[in-house]
Amino acid sequence: MPDSRHVIVRPVVTEKSVVQTATSQYSFRVRTDATKHHIKSAIEGLFKVKVLRVNTVTVHGKRKRDMRKRSQRPTVQRPDWKKAVVTLREGDKIELGGVNYFES
């Protein structure tokens, strides 16, 4: 598996993920070939926190209409991606660049 910075693609900041930070759960978009062990070691190495549990889900891509392609097929298939929900030890927080994007 590649470097820890290549396992984690970006944080997923939605209303649901911000609410989950109250229970020390953070959501990240990860590579599709990353395992739970790779994700755990990457989060612990990058953010210096203790990970208790990692849950993963494969999010299937949606079919979207692309009206710029009128002569061809007007729908496009978005790619599938993988999401990891990481549960941290009580009291640990993740801040990105000195800013906590997960708390409003």
C-alpha positions as CSV (number, residue, x, y, z in Angstrom):
1,M,0.0,0.0,0.0
2,P,1.3,3.5,-0.7
3,D,2.1,6.3,1.7
4,S,-0.4,7.3,4.4
5,R,-1.1,10.5,2.6
6,H,-2.3,8.6,-0.5
7,V,-4.7,6.4,1.5
8,I,-6.8,9.3,2.7
9,V,-8.2,11.3,-0.2
10,R,-10.1,14.0,1.7
11,P,-12.5,14.5,4.6
12,V,-16.2,14.2,3.9
13,V,-17.8,17.3,5.4
14,T,-21.6,17.0,5.3
15,E,-24.3,17.7,7.8
16,K,-24.4,14.1,9.0
17,S,-20.6,13.9,9.4
18,V,-20.5,17.2,11.4
19,V,-23.2,15.8,13.8
20,Q,-21.2,12.5,14.2
21,T,-18.2,14.4,15.5
22,A,-20.0,14.8,18.8
23,T,-19.5,11.0,19.3
24,S,-15.9,11.2,18.0
25,Q,-16.7,9.8,14.6
26,Y,-15.0,11.3,11.5
27,S,-15.7,10.5,7.8
28,F,-13.1,10.3,5.1
29,R,-13.0,9.5,1.4
30,V,-10.3,6.9,0.9
31,R,-8.9,4.9,-1.9
32,T,-11.0,2.0,-3.1
33,D,-8.2,-0.6,-2.5
34,A,-7.5,0.6,1.1
35,T,-8.2,-1.9,3.9
36,K,-9.3,-1.0,7.4
37,H,-5.8,-1.7,8.7
38,H,-4.3,0.7,6.2
39,I,-6.9,3.4,7.1
40,K,-6.3,3.0,10.8
41,S,-2.5,3.3,10.5
42,A,-2.8,6.3,8.1
43,I,-5.2,8.2,10.5
44,E,-3.1,7.5,13.5
45,G,0.1,8.5,11.7
46,L,-1.2,11.7,10.1
47,F,-3.3,13.1,13.0
48,K,-1.6,11.6,16.1
49,V,-4.8,10.2,17.5
50,K,-5.9,6.8,18.7
51,V,-8.4,5.0,16.4
52,L,-10.8,2.6,18.1
53,R,-12.8,1.4,15.1
54,V,-13.0,1.8,11.3
55,N,-16.2,1.2,9.3
56,T,-16.1,1.3,5.5
57,V,-18.7,1.5,2.9
58,T,-18.5,1.5,-0.9
59,V,-20.7,4.4,-2.2
60,H,-22.0,3.5,-5.7
61,G,-21.8,6.3,-8.3
62,K,-25.0,7.9,-9.4
63,R,-26.3,8.2,-13.0
64,K,-26.4,11.9,-13.9
65,R,-27.9,13.7,-16.9
66,D,-25.4,15.5,-19.0
67,M,-27.3,17.6,-21.5
68,R,-24.2,18.7,-23.3
69,K,-24.1,15.3,-25.0
70,R,-27.4,15.5,-26.8
71,S,-26.4,13.4,-29.8
72,Q,-24.8,10.7,-27.7
73,R,-26.1,9.2,-24.4
74,P,-27.4,12.0,-22.2
75,T,-26.5,10.2,-19.0
76,V,-23.1,9.7,-17.4
77,Q,-22.2,7.2,-14.7
78,R,-20.3,8.7,-11.8
79,P,-17.5,6.5,-10.4
80,D,-17.8,4.4,-7.2
81,W,-15.9,5.6,-4.2
82,K,-15.1,4.4,-0.7
83,K,-16.0,6.1,2.6
84,A,-14.4,5.3,6.0
85,V,-16.1,6.3,9.2
86,V,-13.4,6.4,11.9
87,T,-14.2,6.3,15.6
88,L,-11.6,7.9,17.9
89,R,-10.8,7.6,21.5
90,E,-12.8,9.9,23.8
91,G,-11.1,13.3,24.0
92,D,-9.2,13.0,20.7
93,K,-10.0,15.5,17.9
94,I,-8.9,15.9,14.3
95,E,-8.0,19.3,13.0
96,L,-6.9,20.0,9.4
97,G,-4.5,22.9,8.9
98,G,-5.2,24.3,12.4
99,V,-8.9,24.5,11.5
100,N,-11.5,22.0,12.7
101,Y,-13.6,21.6,9.6
102,F,-15.9,19.2,11.3
103,E,-17.2,21.5,14.0
104,S,-19.3,24.5,13.0
